[in-house]
Amino acid sequence: MDSPSVFAASLMEEAIQQQASDIHFTPEEDETSVFIRIHGKRVLHSRLSTPSFRKLIAYYKFVSGMDIGEMQKPQDGAMPFSYQGQTQYSLRLSTLPLKQTESLAIRILPQSEAPLLDQLFLFPFQITLLRQLLMESTGILLFTGPTGSGKTTTMYSILQDLLRIKACQAITLEDPIEKRMENMLQVQVNEKAGLTYQAGLKAALRHDPDVLMIGEIRDESTASFAFETARTGHLVISTLHAKNAAGAIHRLKEMGIPIADLQHTLIGVASLELLPITKPHPTRAAIMELADSAQISRLLKANKTSFLTFAKLRRKAYAYGFITKENYQVQKGRQTAVYGTADAFPPAASSTQNTRI
């Protein structure tokens, strides 16, 4: 291996060129495997000797502000990276203590302006449905989906969309702040310093916000305060770890949110999934299972609804040639929601203008 700094820079440039979202260093008995995640797939990049990895992780700890001597506790760090002297990236590093060593994970966060909402989704009619929900001035809109499914990028794009349409005060509470955005107030949650999501929400309300973005609803107190905020005349957008609308509602019930609030305050649940599309060029675009307030009410009453499911959206994408047969079969094999039916209709011409999330 070259010097740690040279290897680290070369690895990062290669990862960015391949549009990777993460780099994983996985120690084994005699060596360390280096993986990069490209469009959701974890690919082996290289292997390092144990001495080389020790030097490399010490370098990463130093430049990202971690304690080089600490190996018994997990640590988090951050550092900037400039690609070809122009595009700026923020790197989020985390270590995990193992027996006699540590693992390292790096999340690569581009700092360029968030893509337009119109560029994110494969089917433009889904953007129209989402914008209809955003016409509401109060309520909660939740995004669900696995890590890396585009939840935060979508929320950033929504805020940009709202700010273009009307003058409003937008405040975000994030852990971490993934992308620096103009024309909005971004608050870094720091639980060690006492700045929790709940404390940040209380402080943010004193700044008279029209829209609040909460990075994640993690616990009962944050959920309760988020719904209270929406009831008092604010639009709240956030994420929740759940598979789909039914899972989100189940989790909110577990967090003690009354059914009346779910019926009258929760304006929508959008479950996101990224598809590897092939045209007009290889990239990824989002599809969305979207339950609006009427469908949420039906779901609460009868445990069923009629929104367009991932299975139908994937079938549509395959029929129009956006995804290959191989990718369609892989995606089809995943467990998906099984609610109702909906009419299928073709995408507009602008659906080919997508941005990787």
Backbone hydrogen bonds in HBPLUS format (Angstrom, degrees):
<---DONOR---> <-ACCEPTOR-->    atom                        ^
c    i                          cat <-CA-CA->   ^        H-A-AA   ^      H-
h    n   atom  resd res      DA  || num        DHA   H-A  angle D-A-AA Bond
n    s   type  num  typ     dist DA aas  dist angle  dist       angle   num
A0006-VAL N   A0003-SER O   3.06 MM   3  5.35 116.8  2.48 106.7 121.7     1
A0007-PHE N   A0003-SER O   2.95 MM   4  6.17 171.2  1.95 168.8 171.4     2
A0008-ALA N   A0004-PRO O   2.89 MM   4  5.92 161.6  1.92 147.3 153.1     3
A0009-ALA N   A0005-SER O   3.07 MM   4  6.20 160.3  2.11 142.9 147.7     4
A0010-SER N   A0006-VAL O   2.98 MM   4  6.15 164.1  2.01 151.2 155.8     5
A0011-LEU N   A0007-PHE O   2.85 MM   4  5.98 163.3  1.88 154.4 159.1     6
A0012-MET N   A0008-ALA O   3.01 MM   4  6.14 158.1  2.06 144.5 150.5     7
A0013-GLU N   A0009-ALA O   2.99 MM   4  6.20 160.4  2.03 149.5 154.6     8
A0014-GLU N   A0010-SER O   3.03 MM   4  6.22 159.5  2.07 147.9 153.5     9
A0015-ALA N   A0011-LEU O   2.92 MM   4  6.12 157.0  1.97 147.7 154.3    10
A0016-ILE N   A0012-MET O   2.94 MM   4  6.15 159.3  1.99 150.7 155.7    11
A0017-GLN N   A0013-GLU O   2.96 MM   4  6.14 158.5  2.00 146.8 152.9    12
A0018-GLN N   A0014-GLU O   3.14 MM   4  6.36 142.0  2.29 141.6 150.8    13
A0020-ALA N   A0015-ALA O   2.86 MM   5  5.12 169.8  1.87 153.5 152.7    14
A0019-GLN N   A0016-ILE O   2.95 MM   3  4.85 160.9  1.98 107.0 110.9    15
A0021-SER N   A0037-ARG O   2.91 MM  16  5.78 154.7  1.97 162.3 169.8    16
A0108-ILE N   A0021-SER O   2.92 MM  87  5.21 176.1  1.92 141.4 142.7    17
A0037-ARG N   A0022-ASP O   2.96 MM  15  5.22 162.3  1.99 139.8 143.3    18
A0023-ILE N   A0106-ILE O   2.87 MM  83  5.07 147.9  1.97 143.6 152.5    19
A0106-ILE N   A0023-ILE O   2.84 MM  83  5.07 157.8  1.89 153.4 158.6    20
A0024-HIS N   A0035-PHE O   2.79 MM  11  5.01 165.3  1.81 144.2 149.1    21
A0035-PHE N   A0024-HIS O   2.82 MM  11  5.01 165.7  1.84 151.2 155.9    22
A0025-PHE N   A0104-LEU O   2.82 MM  79  5.13 159.5  1.86 167.3 166.6    23
A0104-LEU N   A0025-PHE O   3.35 MM  79  5.13 162.4  2.39 134.9 140.1    24
A0026-THR N   A0033-SER O   2.83 MM   7  5.13 169.8  1.84 157.6 159.9    25
A0033-SER N   A0026-THR O   2.95 MM   7  5.13 157.0  2.00 144.4 137.1    26
A0028-GLU N   A0031-GLU O   2.68 MM   3  5.34 150.8  1.76 158.2 166.1    27
A0032-THR N   A0048-LEU O   2.77 MM  16  5.06 159.7  1.81 148.5 154.6    28
A0048-LEU N   A0032-THR O   2.77 MM  16  5.06 161.7  1.81 147.6 153.9    29
A0034-VAL N   A0046-SER O   2.80 MM  12  5.22 166.7  1.82 160.6 156.2    30
A0045-HIS N   A0034-VAL O   2.68 MM  11  5.45 166.3  1.70 160.1 162.4    31
A0046-SER N   A0034-VAL O   3.32 MM  12  5.22 154.3  2.39 131.6 137.9    32
A0036-ILE N   A0043-VAL O   2.87 MM   7  5.38 158.7  1.91 153.1 157.8    33
A0043-VAL N   A0036-ILE O   2.81 MM   7  5.38 176.3  1.81 152.1 153.4    34
A0038-ILE N   A0041-LYS O   2.77 MM   3  5.20 151.6  1.85 155.5 151.2    35
A0041-LYS N   A0038-ILE O   2.94 MM   3  5.20 165.6  1.96 120.5 120.4    36
A0053-PHE N   A0049-SER O   2.98 MM   4  6.28 158.3  2.03 156.9 162.9    37
A0054-ARG N   A0050-THR O   3.03 MM   4  6.27 156.2  2.09 152.7 159.0    38
A0055-LYS N   A0051-PRO O   3.15 MM   4  6.45 158.4  2.20 148.2 152.8    39
A0056-LEU N   A0052-SER O   2.95 MM   4  6.19 155.2  2.01 145.8 153.5    40
A0057-ILE N   A0053-PHE O   2.82 MM   4  5.99 167.8  1.83 159.5 160.7    41
A0058-ALA N   A0054-ARG O   3.12 MM   4  6.18 151.2  2.20 139.7 147.6    42
A0059-TYR N   A0055-LYS O   3.02 MM   4  6.27 150.4  2.11 142.6 150.6    43
A0060-TYR N   A0056-LEU O   2.93 MM   4  6.26 165.0  1.95 154.5 157.8    44
A0061-LYS N   A0057-ILE O   2.91 MM   4  6.04 158.4  1.95 144.1 150.1    45
A0062-PHE N   A0058-ALA O   3.04 MM   4  6.21 157.3  2.10 143.4 149.4    46
A0063-VAL N   A0059-TYR O   3.01 MM   4  6.29 171.0  2.02 163.9 164.1    47
A0064-SER N   A0060-TYR O   3.05 MM   4  5.99 136.5  2.24 142.9 153.2    48
A0066-MET N   A0061-LYS O   2.82 MM   5  4.71 151.6  1.90 151.5 150.6    49
A0065-GLY N   A0062-PHE O   3.39 MM   3  5.51 167.2  2.40 105.2 108.5    50
A0078-ALA N   A0064-SER O   3.27 MM  14  4.83 146.7  2.39 130.4 127.9    51
A0070-GLU N   A0067-ASP O   3.28 MM   3  5.48 153.0  2.35 105.3 112.9    52
A0095-THR N   A0075-GLN O   2.90 MM  20  5.27 156.3  1.95 146.7 153.4    53
A0077-GLY N   A0093-LEU O   2.84 MM  16  4.98 156.6  1.89 143.3 143.8    54
A0093-LEU N   A0077-GLY O   2.84 MM  16  4.98 160.9  1.88 135.1 140.3    55
A0079-MET N   A0091-LEU O   3.02 MM  12  5.28 148.2  2.13 143.8 151.4    56
A0091-LEU N   A0079-MET O   2.80 MM  12  5.28 169.7  1.81 168.2 170.4    57
A0081-PHE N   A0089-TYR O   2.88 MM   8  5.05 145.4  2.00 147.2 145.5    58
A0089-TYR N   A0081-PHE O   2.78 MM   8  5.05 147.6  1.88 155.5 164.4    59
A0083-TYR N   A0087-THR O   2.81 MM   4  5.20 165.6  1.83 165.8 163.9    60
A0086-GLN N   A0083-TYR O   3.05 MM   3  5.84 170.3  2.06 125.1 126.9    61
A0111-GLN N   A0088-GLN O   2.90 MM  23  5.50 164.1  1.93 153.8 149.1    62
A0090-SER N   A0109-LEU O   2.81 MM  19  5.08 167.1  1.83 147.4 151.1    63
A0109-LEU N   A0090-SER O   2.96 MM  19  5.08 154.0  2.03 149.9 156.5    64
A0092-ARG N   A0107-ARG O   3.02 MM  15  5.06 163.1  2.05 144.6 149.9    65
A0107-ARG N   A0092-ARG O   2.84 MM  15  5.06 164.5  1.86 145.9 150.3    66
A0094-SER N   A0105-ALA O   2.98 MM  11  5.42 148.1  2.08 154.2 160.8    67
A0105-ALA N   A0094-SER O   2.96 MM  11  5.42 156.9  2.01 156.3 163.5    68
A0096-LEU N   A0103-SER O   3.10 MM   7  5.23 149.0  2.20 134.3 138.2    69
A0103-SER N   A0096-LEU O   2.97 MM   7  5.23 158.9  2.01 142.9 149.0    70
A0098-LEU N   A0101-THR O   2.80 MM   3  5.17 165.7  1.82 143.4 141.4    71
A0101-THR N   A0098-LEU O   3.44 MM   3  5.17 164.0  2.46 100.5 105.0    72
A0119-GLN N   A0116-LEU O   2.89 MM   3  5.38 153.5  1.97 113.6 122.1    73
A0120-LEU N   A0117-LEU O   3.28 MM   3  5.58 164.2  2.31 111.5 116.1    74
A0355-THR N   A0119-GLN O   2.68 MM 236  5.23 144.1  1.81 149.6 144.7    75
A0286-ALA N   A0120-LEU O   3.02 MM 166  6.09 176.0  2.02 152.7 152.8    76
A0122-LEU N   A0286-ALA O   2.95 MM 164  5.79 164.8  1.97 155.7 154.6    77
A0126-GLN N   A0123-PHE O   3.01 MM   3  5.78 150.8  2.09 122.0 129.3    78
A0127-ILE N   A0124-PRO O   2.98 MM   3  5.16 126.4  2.28 101.6 115.6    79
A0128-THR N   A0124-PRO O   3.16 MM   4  6.58 154.7  2.23 151.9 158.6    80
A0129-LEU N   A0125-PHE O   3.10 MM   4  6.39 154.3  2.17 141.4 147.3    81
A0130-LEU N   A0126-GLN O   3.01 MM   4  6.23 155.2  2.07 142.7 149.4    82
A0131-ARG N   A0127-ILE O   2.86 MM   4  6.10 161.0  1.89 153.7 158.8    83
A0132-GLN N   A0128-THR O   3.01 MM   4  6.23 145.5  2.14 143.9 153.1    84
A0133-LEU N   A0129-LEU O   3.30 MM   4  6.67 147.7  2.42 141.6 148.7    85
A0133-LEU N   A0130-LEU O   3.11 MM   3  5.28 122.5  2.46  98.8 112.4    86
A0134-LEU N   A0130-LEU O   3.14 MM   4  6.50 147.5  2.25 143.6 153.0    87
A0135-MET N   A0132-GLN O   3.30 MM   3  5.38 157.1  2.35  99.5 106.3    88
A0136-GLU N   A0133-LEU O   3.11 MM   3  5.91 165.3  2.13 118.5 123.0    89
A0139-GLY N   A0234-HIS O   3.07 MM  95  6.54 139.8  2.24 152.3 140.8    90
A0236-VAL N   A0139-GLY O   2.86 MM  97  6.17 169.6  1.87 166.3 169.4    91
A0140-ILE N   A0265-THR O   2.88 MM 125  6.12 152.1  1.96 153.7 156.4    92
A0267-ILE N   A0140-ILE O   2.86 MM 127  5.63 139.8  2.02 136.9 149.8    93
A0141-LEU N   A0236-VAL O   2.87 MM  95  6.33 156.8  1.93 159.6 167.4    94
A0238-SER N   A0141-LEU O   3.12 MM  97  6.59 153.1  2.19 156.6 162.1    95
A0142-LEU N   A0268-GLY O   3.03 MM 126  6.35 166.9  2.04 151.0 150.9    96
A0270-ALA N   A0142-LEU O   2.79 MM 128  6.18 168.7  1.80 162.7 164.7    97
A0143-PHE N   A0238-SER O   2.87 MM  95  6.28 145.7  1.99 144.6 155.9    98
A0240-LEU N   A0143-PHE O   3.09 MM  97  6.38 145.8  2.21 154.1 157.0    99
A0144-THR N   A0270-ALA O   2.92 MM 126  6.23 156.4  1.98 140.5 145.6   100
A0272-LEU N   A0144-THR O   2.94 MM 128  6.27 166.4  1.96 155.6 154.5   101
A0149-SER N   A0146-PRO O   3.13 MM   3  5.63 134.4  2.35 146.3 140.7   102
A0154-THR N   A0150-GLY O   2.95 MM   4  5.96 156.7  2.01 145.4 151.9   103
A0155-MET N   A0151-LYS O   3.03 MM   4  6.34 153.7  2.10 147.2 154.4   104
A0156-TYR N   A0152-THR O   2.94 MM   4  6.24 161.1  1.98 156.4 161.0   105
A0157-SER N   A0153-THR O   3.00 MM   4  6.23 160.7  2.03 148.6 153.9   106
A0158-ILE N   A0154-THR O   2.90 MM   4  6.14 148.3  2.00 146.2 155.1   107
A0159-LEU N   A0155-MET O   3.00 MM   4  6.29 159.3  2.05 150.7 155.2   108
A0160-GLN N   A0156-TYR O   2.99 MM   4  6.33 162.5  2.02 153.0 157.6   109
A0161-ASP N   A0157-SER O   2.91 MM   4  6.07 153.3  1.98 143.1 150.9   110
A0162-LEU N   A0158-ILE O   2.88 MM   4  6.18 159.4  1.93 154.0 158.7   111
A0163-LEU N   A0159-LEU O   2.93 MM   4  6.15 158.5  1.98 152.1 158.0   112
A0164-ARG N   A0160-GLN O   3.03 MM   4  6.24 140.3  2.20 143.1 153.0   113
A0165-ILE N   A0161-ASP O   3.17 MM   4  6.42 146.1  2.29 143.3 152.1   114
A0166-LYS N   A0162-LEU O   3.00 MM   4  6.17 165.6  2.02 157.3 160.1   115
A0210-ASP N   A0169-GLN O   2.79 MM  41  5.17 161.7  1.83 138.7 145.1   116
A0211-VAL N   A0169-GLN O   3.14 MM  42  6.44 166.3  2.16 153.6 154.8   117
A0185-LEU N   A0170-ALA O   3.00 MM  15  6.38 160.9  2.04 160.1 158.6   118
A0171-ILE N   A0211-VAL O   3.06 MM  40  6.47 159.9  2.10 157.0 162.1   119
A0213-MET N   A0171-ILE O   2.88 MM  42  6.30 162.1  1.91 153.8 159.2   120
A0172-THR N   A0185-LEU O   2.75 MM  13  6.22 158.7  1.80 161.8 168.5   121
A0187-VAL N   A0172-THR O   2.82 MM  15  5.89 160.0  1.86 145.1 152.0   122
A0173-LEU N   A0213-MET O   2.77 MM  40  6.14 151.8  1.85 164.0 173.8   123
A0215-GLY N   A0173-LEU O   2.71 MM  42  5.86 157.9  1.76 172.7 178.7   124
A0174-GLU N   A0187-VAL O   2.94 MM  13  6.24 170.0  1.95 175.8 178.6   125
A0189-VAL N   A0174-GLU O   2.75 MM  15  5.64 172.6  1.75 156.7 158.9   126
A0190-ASN N   A0195-LEU O   2.87 MM   5  4.87 142.4  2.01 135.2 144.4   127
A0193-ALA N   A0190-ASN O   3.03 MM   3  5.47 133.6  2.25 107.7 119.6   128
A0195-LEU N   A0190-ASN O   2.89 MM   5  4.87 141.6  2.04 146.6 135.4   129
A0194-GLY N   A0191-GLU O   3.04 MM   3  4.82 157.1  2.09  98.9 105.6   130
A0200-GLY N   A0196-THR O   2.83 MM   4  5.96 159.6  1.87 149.0 155.4   131
A0201-LEU N   A0197-TYR O   2.87 MM   4  6.05 149.2  1.96 145.1 153.3   132
A0202-LYS N   A0198-GLN O   3.07 MM   4  6.37 160.9  2.11 150.6 154.5   133
A0203-ALA N   A0199-ALA O   3.11 MM   4  6.37 161.0  2.14 147.9 152.8   134
A0204-ALA N   A0200-GLY O   2.81 MM   4  5.95 155.6  1.87 147.0 154.7   135
A0205-LEU N   A0201-LEU O   3.03 MM   4  6.21 150.9  2.12 151.1 156.8   136
A0206-ARG N   A0203-ALA O   3.15 MM   3  5.54 143.8  2.29 106.0 115.7   137
A0207-HIS N   A0204-ALA O   2.92 MM   3  5.40 159.4  1.96 114.4 121.3   138
A0208-ASP N   A0205-LEU O   3.32 MM   3  5.56 152.0  2.40 112.5 111.6   139
A0235-LEU N   A0210-ASP O   3.16 MM  25  6.37 177.2  2.16 156.6 157.4   140
A0212-LEU N   A0235-LEU O   2.87 MM  23  6.30 159.0  1.91 160.8 167.5   141
A0237-ILE N   A0212-LEU O   2.90 MM  25  6.35 160.7  1.94 161.6 167.4   142
A0214-ILE N   A0237-ILE O   2.91 MM  23  6.33 159.2  1.96 159.6 166.2   143
A0217-ILE N   A0239-THR O   2.97 MM  22  6.19 166.3  1.99 164.2 164.1   144
A0223-ALA N   A0219-ASP O   3.03 MM   4  6.22 162.4  2.06 152.1 157.7   145
A0224-SER N   A0220-GLU O   2.85 MM   4  6.00 165.6  1.87 153.5 157.4   146
A0225-PHE N   A0221-SER O   2.99 MM   4  6.12 162.3  2.02 147.1 152.0   147
A0226-ALA N   A0222-THR O   2.87 MM   4  5.96 152.4  1.94 146.1 154.1   148
A0227-PHE N   A0223-ALA O   3.06 MM   4  6.30 160.6  2.10 151.8 155.7   149
A0228-GLU N   A0224-SER O   2.98 MM   4  6.19 153.9  2.05 143.6 151.7   150
A0229-THR N   A0225-PHE O   2.84 MM   4  6.01 153.4  1.91 145.2 152.4   151
A0230-ALA N   A0226-ALA O   3.04 MM   4  6.33 154.8  2.11 144.3 150.6   152
A0231-ARG N   A0227-PHE O   2.95 MM   4  6.17 152.1  2.02 145.9 153.6   153
A0232-THR N   A0228-GLU O   3.21 MM   4  6.42 132.1  2.45 139.9 151.0   154
A0232-THR N   A0229-THR O   3.23 MM   3  5.33 137.6  2.42  96.9 108.2   155
A0233-GLY N   A0230-ALA O   3.24 MM   3  5.61 154.7  2.31 116.6 115.1   156
A0248-ALA N   A0244-ASN O   2.85 MM   4  6.11 153.1  1.93 152.7 161.1   157
A0249-ILE N   A0245-ALA O   2.96 MM   4  6.19 163.3  1.98 154.7 158.0   158
A0250-HIS N   A0246-ALA O   3.01 MM   4  6.21 157.7  2.06 146.0 152.4   159
A0251-ARG N   A0247-GLY O   2.97 MM   4  6.19 158.4  2.02 147.1 152.5   160
A0252-LEU N   A0248-ALA O   2.94 MM   4  6.20 160.1  1.98 151.1 156.5   161
A0253-LYS N   A0249-ILE O   2.95 MM   4  6.16 152.7  2.03 147.7 155.0   162
A0254-GLU N   A0250-HIS O   3.01 MM   4  6.30 155.1  2.07 145.6 152.5   163
A0255-MET N   A0251-ARG O   2.95 MM   4  6.28 135.9  2.15 141.3 154.0   164
A0257-ILE N   A0252-LEU O   3.06 MM   5  5.62 165.5  2.08 156.3 152.1   165
A0256-GLY N   A0253-LYS O   2.94 MM   3  5.15 158.4  1.99 109.5 114.3   166
A0261-ASP N   A0258-PRO O   3.05 MM   3  5.38 124.6  2.37 103.9 116.9   167
A0262-LEU N   A0258-PRO O   3.15 MM   4  6.58 155.0  2.22 148.6 156.0   168
A0263-GLN N   A0259-ILE O   2.92 MM   4  6.19 148.1  2.02 150.5 159.2   169
A0264-HIS N   A0260-ALA O   2.98 MM   4  6.11 153.3  2.05 145.8 152.7   170
A0265-THR N   A0261-ASP O   2.73 MM   4  5.09 152.6  1.80 142.0 147.1   171
A0269-VAL N   A0291-ALA O   2.92 MM  22  5.29 150.6  2.01 146.2 155.8   172
A0291-ALA N   A0269-VAL O   2.98 MM  22  5.29 170.3  1.99 151.3 153.4   173
A0271-SER N   A0289-GLU O   2.89 MM  18  5.06 168.7  1.90 149.3 150.0   174
A0289-GLU N   A0271-SER O   2.97 MM  18  5.06 155.3  2.03 144.9 150.8   175
A0273-GLU N   A0287-ILE O   3.12 MM  14  5.51 145.8  2.24 156.1 155.9   176
A0287-ILE N   A0273-GLU O   2.89 MM  14  5.51 154.9  1.95 159.6 167.9   177
A0275-LEU N   A0285-ALA O   2.83 MM  10  5.48 171.7  1.84 156.5 158.0   178
A0285-ALA N   A0275-LEU O   3.06 MM  10  5.48 151.7  2.14 146.6 153.8   179
A0277-ILE N   A0283-THR O   2.96 MM   6  5.62 131.9  2.20 133.1 145.7   180
A0283-THR N   A0277-ILE O   3.22 MM   6  5.62 156.7  2.27 141.3 146.1   181
A0278-THR N   A0322-PHE O   2.72 MM  44  5.62 152.2  1.80 153.1 162.8   182
A0296-ILE N   A0292-ASP O   2.83 MM   4  6.07 150.8  1.91 154.3 164.2   183
A0297-SER N   A0293-SER O   2.96 MM   4  6.18 154.1  2.02 145.9 151.7   184
A0298-ARG N   A0294-ALA O   3.11 MM   4  6.44 155.2  2.17 143.2 149.6   185
A0299-LEU N   A0295-GLN O   2.85 MM   4  6.04 149.9  1.94 142.8 151.9   186
A0300-LEU N   A0296-ILE O   2.89 MM   4  6.16 149.1  1.98 147.6 155.6   187
A0301-LYS N   A0297-SER O   3.01 MM   4  6.23 147.9  2.12 143.9 152.5   188
A0302-ALA N   A0298-ARG O   2.76 MM   4  5.73 168.4  1.77 153.2 157.2   189
A0303-ASN N   A0299-LEU O   2.82 MM   4  4.19 133.6  2.04 115.0 122.0   190
A0313-LEU N   A0309-THR O   3.01 MM   4  6.30 157.1  2.06 150.7 158.0   191
A0314-ARG N   A0310-PHE O   2.78 MM   4  5.96 159.8  1.82 159.4 163.5   192
A0315-ARG N   A0311-ALA O   3.09 MM   4  6.24 156.1  2.15 140.5 147.2   193
A0316-LYS N   A0312-LYS O   2.95 MM   4  6.18 153.3  2.02 143.4 150.5   194
A0317-ALA N   A0313-LEU O   2.91 MM   4  6.17 158.3  1.96 146.4 152.3   195
A0318-TYR N   A0314-ARG O   2.87 MM   4  6.15 155.6  1.93 151.0 157.4   196
A0319-ALA N   A0315-ARG O   2.89 MM   4  6.08 157.2  1.94 146.6 153.4   197
A0320-TYR N   A0316-LYS O   3.04 MM   4  6.29 145.3  2.16 148.3 156.4   198
A0322-PHE N   A0317-ALA O   2.91 MM   5  5.24 147.0  2.02 166.7 160.7   199
A0321-GLY N   A0318-TYR O   3.04 MM   3  5.05 159.3  2.09 104.2 110.2   200
A0328-TYR N   A0324-THR O   2.85 MM   4  6.06 154.2  1.92 149.3 157.6   201
A0329-GLN N   A0325-LYS O   2.94 MM   4  6.14 157.5  1.99 149.0 153.9   202
A0330-VAL N   A0326-GLU O   3.00 MM   4  6.29 152.3  2.08 146.5 154.7   203
A0331-GLN N   A0327-ASN O   2.87 MM   4  6.02 171.1  1.87 152.5 154.9   204
A0332-LYS N   A0328-TYR O   2.76 MM   4  5.80 151.7  1.84 143.7 153.0   205
A0333-GLY N   A0329-GLN O   3.11 MM   4  6.18 135.7  2.32 133.9 143.1   206
A0333-GLY N   A0330-VAL O   3.19 MM   3  5.31 132.7  2.43  96.6 108.8   207
A0334-ARG N   A0331-GLN O   3.12 MM   3  5.56 158.9  2.16 111.0 117.4   208
A0351-SER N   A0348-ALA O   3.04 MM   3  5.68 166.8  2.06 121.0 124.9   209
A0353-GLN N   A0350-SER O   3.05 MM   3  5.67 168.3  2.06 123.6 126.0   210
